[in-house]
Amino acid sequence: MRMSKYHNVKSAVDGIVFDSKREANRWCELRLLERAGEISDLQRQVRFELAPAVRIGASGRMKPSLRFYADFTYTDLKHGGALVVEDVKSEPTAEKEAFRIKLHLMKSIHGIDVRLVT
């Protein structure tokens, strides 16, 4: 498998290619929890819009909307059916300013605290 820009090795599980072994392992853990009836509605790569598309500058060039793609979302049946949004990150990546801004926007716009899995 190919290595990503963050030196993660892509990994395949259940015919799905994940960006890292850590993400693939988390998928396996979540599938087990789903089979055990502890979570439901497991989804991956769920898109959240953080800001709409805009025209910027004198040229009026259109910039696409700002989005956050969560690695996983699911319903936590053990905690009242709460929606959980997870993102699997390595320690250094989780500290990047752009990522921190997206986490801030997820909370302020959608009211969602993204759970980081490191």
FENFEN-V349090 format. One record per residue. N is the residue number from 0. RES is the residue in one small letter. D_LAST is the distance of its C-alpha to the last C-alpha in whole Angstrom. Layout:
N|RES|D_LAST  N|RES|D_LAST
This chain:
0|m|21  1|r|21  2|m|18  3|s|17  4|k|17  5|y|14  6|h|15  7|n|13  8|v|15  9|k|16  10|s|17  11|a|19  12|v|19  13|d|22  14|g|23  15|i|20  16|v|19  17|f|15  18|d|14  19|s|12  20|k|12  21|r|8  22|e|9  23|a|13  24|n|12  25|r|10  26|w|13  27|c|15  28|e|14  29|l|15  30|r|18  31|l|19  32|l|18  33|e|21  34|r|23  35|a|23  36|g|24  37|e|21  38|i|20  39|s|22  40|d|22  41|l|19  42|q|19  43|r|17  44|q|17  45|v|19  46|r|21  47|f|21  48|e|24  49|l|23  50|a|27  51|p|30  52|a|31  53|v|33  54|r|36  55|i|36  56|g|38  57|a|42  58|s|42  59|g|40  60|r|37  61|m|35  62|k|31  63|p|29  64|s|27  65|l|24  66|r|21  67|f|18  68|y|17  69|a|14  70|d|12  71|f|14  72|t|16  73|y|18  74|t|20  75|d|19  76|l|23  77|k|22  78|h|22  79|g|25  80|g|24  81|a|21  82|l|19  83|v|16  84|v|14  85|e|10  86|d|9  87|v|6  88|k|5  89|s|6  90|e|6  91|p|10  92|t|10  93|a|8  94|e|12  95|k|14  96|e|17  97|a|18  98|f|14  99|r|15  100|i|18  101|k|17  102|l|15  103|h|18  104|l|20  105|m|19  106|k|19  107|s|23  108|i|24  109|h|23  110|g|22  111|i|18  112|d|15  113|v|12  114|r|10  115|l|6  116|v|4  117|t|0
